[in-house]
Each structure stands twice: as structure tokens, then as C-alpha cells.
Amino acid sequence: MKDEYGGAALAYIGDAVTGLWVRELLLSHGITKTSVCSELAVSFVSAKAQSEAYENIRDALTEEEHDTYRRGRNAHVTVPKSATSGEYHSATGFEALFGALWLDGQRERADELLTLAYKDKIDELEARGAGADAGRGTHHEG
């Protein structure tokens, strides 16, 4: 199904997928105040954060996943002032990857890669002692 869409369209879906995943993660760690959730979510889904998160999963991707990332990274997008061109294109590739995984029904793979991508941020949440689920592997049960 993902082959029907260009890189920017995949990134559009991937933006929603990663945003929902992050919100679920924050709630599962007991962070329920919406203003705090919103602030923390930005630290996960900004172009800079997604560009950094991609570096954490680059070596774990299959060749097909790399191709999807490159397709998104190379999509024609308008770069906002809040990010460098490199960060924004990398983030667009990151989102395209998760859009494609979602559309292909590969939810477990998406969860696995997002957990790896954001391992440092998840560790920070757990170090804060946020919520009763701190210290568990993935952030939700399928």
C-alpha cells in the first residue's frame, strides 16, 4: 500500500503515527497533565529530535526501510526556520518510514523501531520516576 504514496504523503501519515506513539508513551509513564505532555511531546517530534532519533535506528533498518527513509528524505518539502535543511529532511525521512510501516500493517516493527529510536528519551522518563510502568520494556501492550 505504501508504494501508492510519495515520500511527503508517507511523512504526513508518519507524523500522526509518531505523534500518537509519543503521547501514548507519555501517558503510560504517568504523565497525564496535558500541558506537560505537550511540552514533552515536542521534545520527541521536533525535526531536530527526529533527526537524532533516526541516527539511533539507522543500523537496525532493513534495506527496504532504508529505501523508504531515503524516499521521504528526498521529498520536496518546505523547510521551516525552526530546523536546518538537513535536520528537516532527515525528520521527513524518519516520518515517512513510520508512515509506511503503519500503512503496511507493521505496527510491531514500528513500535520496536520507535522504542529503539527514542531509547535515551525513554530512559530519561524512567529516571524521572514518572509513572508505575517505569523500567518496563515497551511502552504499551499490543
C-alpha positions as CSV (number, residue, x, y, z in Angstrom):
1,M,0.0,0.0,0.0
2,K,2.8,2.4,0.8
3,D,4.0,2.3,-2.8
4,E,0.9,4.3,-3.8
5,Y,2.2,7.4,-2.0
6,G,5.1,9.7,-2.4
7,G,7.6,10.5,0.4
8,A,5.8,13.6,1.6
9,A,2.5,11.7,1.9
10,L,4.1,8.9,3.8
11,A,5.7,11.5,6.1
12,Y,2.3,13.1,6.6
13,I,0.9,9.8,7.9
14,G,4.1,9.1,9.8
15,D,3.8,12.5,11.6
16,A,0.5,11.3,13.0
17,V,1.8,7.8,13.9
18,T,4.9,9.1,15.7
19,G,2.8,11.8,17.5
20,L,0.3,9.3,18.7
21,W,3.0,6.9,19.8
22,V,4.8,9.6,21.8
23,R,1.6,10.7,23.5
24,E,0.8,7.1,24.4
25,L,4.3,6.7,25.8
26,L,4.0,9.8,28.0
27,L,0.6,8.7,29.3
28,S,1.9,5.2,30.1
29,H,4.7,6.8,32.2
30,G,2.0,8.5,34.3
31,I,2.4,12.0,32.7
32,T,-1.2,13.0,32.4
33,K,-1.2,16.8,32.7
34,T,-1.8,17.9,29.1
35,S,0.5,20.9,29.2
36,V,3.4,18.8,30.4
37,C,2.6,16.1,27.8
38,S,2.5,18.7,25.0
39,E,5.8,20.2,26.1
40,L,7.5,16.8,26.3
41,A,6.0,15.6,23.1
42,V,7.7,18.5,21.2
43,S,11.0,17.2,22.6
44,F,10.3,14.0,20.7
45,V,8.7,15.1,17.5
46,S,10.7,18.2,16.6
47,A,12.8,17.9,13.4
48,K,16.0,18.0,15.4
49,A,14.8,15.3,17.8
50,Q,13.6,13.1,14.9
51,S,16.8,13.6,13.0
52,E,18.7,12.4,16.1
53,A,16.3,9.5,16.7
54,Y,17.0,8.3,13.1
55,E,20.7,8.0,13.9
56,N,19.7,5.6,16.7
57,I,18.0,3.2,14.3
58,R,19.9,3.7,11.1
59,D,21.9,0.5,11.6
60,A,18.8,-1.5,12.6
61,L,16.9,-0.8,9.4
62,T,16.3,-3.3,6.6
63,E,17.3,-2.3,3.1
64,E,13.6,-1.7,2.2
65,E,13.2,0.5,5.3
66,H,16.4,2.5,4.3
67,D,14.8,2.9,0.8
68,T,11.6,4.3,2.4
69,Y,13.6,6.6,4.6
70,R,15.5,7.9,1.6
71,R,12.3,8.4,-0.3
72,G,10.9,10.6,2.4
73,R,14.2,12.4,3.0
74,N,14.4,13.3,-0.7
75,A,10.8,14.5,-0.9
76,H,10.3,18.1,-1.9
77,V,9.3,19.9,1.3
78,T,9.5,23.5,2.6
79,V,12.0,23.7,5.4
80,P,10.8,25.8,8.4
81,K,13.0,28.2,10.2
82,S,13.0,26.0,13.3
83,A,15.3,23.4,11.7
84,T,18.2,23.1,9.4
85,S,17.6,21.7,6.0
86,G,19.5,18.5,6.9
87,E,17.5,18.0,10.1
88,Y,14.2,18.6,8.4
89,H,14.9,16.3,5.5
90,S,16.1,13.6,7.9
91,A,13.0,14.1,10.0
92,T,10.8,13.8,6.9
93,G,12.5,10.5,6.1
94,F,12.0,9.3,9.6
95,E,8.3,10.1,9.5
96,A,8.0,8.5,6.0
97,L,9.4,5.3,7.4
98,F,6.8,5.1,10.1
99,G,4.0,6.1,7.8
100,A,5.0,3.3,5.5
101,L,5.2,0.8,8.4
102,W,1.8,1.9,9.6
103,L,0.2,1.6,6.2
104,D,1.7,-1.8,5.7
105,G,0.3,-3.0,9.0
106,Q,3.7,-3.5,10.5
107,R,2.7,-2.0,13.9
108,E,5.0,-4.2,16.0
109,R,8.0,-3.3,13.8
110,A,7.1,0.4,14.1
111,D,6.9,0.1,17.9
112,E,10.2,-1.8,18.0
113,L,12.0,0.9,16.0
114,L,10.4,3.8,17.8
115,T,11.4,2.3,21.2
116,L,15.0,2.0,19.9
117,A,14.9,5.4,18.3
118,Y,13.9,7.1,21.5
119,K,15.7,4.9,24.0
120,D,17.6,7.8,25.5
121,K,14.4,9.8,26.0
122,I,12.6,6.8,27.4
123,D,15.4,6.2,29.8
124,E,15.1,9.9,30.9
125,L,11.4,9.5,31.5
126,E,12.1,6.4,33.6
127,A,14.9,8.1,35.5
128,R,12.4,10.8,36.5
129,G,10.4,8.1,38.1
130,A,7.3,9.0,36.1
131,G,4.5,6.5,36.5
132,A,4.3,3.0,37.7
133,D,5.4,1.5,34.4
134,A,8.9,2.8,34.6
135,G,11.5,0.2,33.9
136,R,9.4,-1.9,31.6
137,G,10.4,-2.7,28.0
138,T,8.0,-1.2,25.5
139,H,5.5,1.4,26.5
140,H,2.3,-0.5,25.8
141,E,0.9,-3.9,25.4
142,G,-0.3,-4.8,21.9
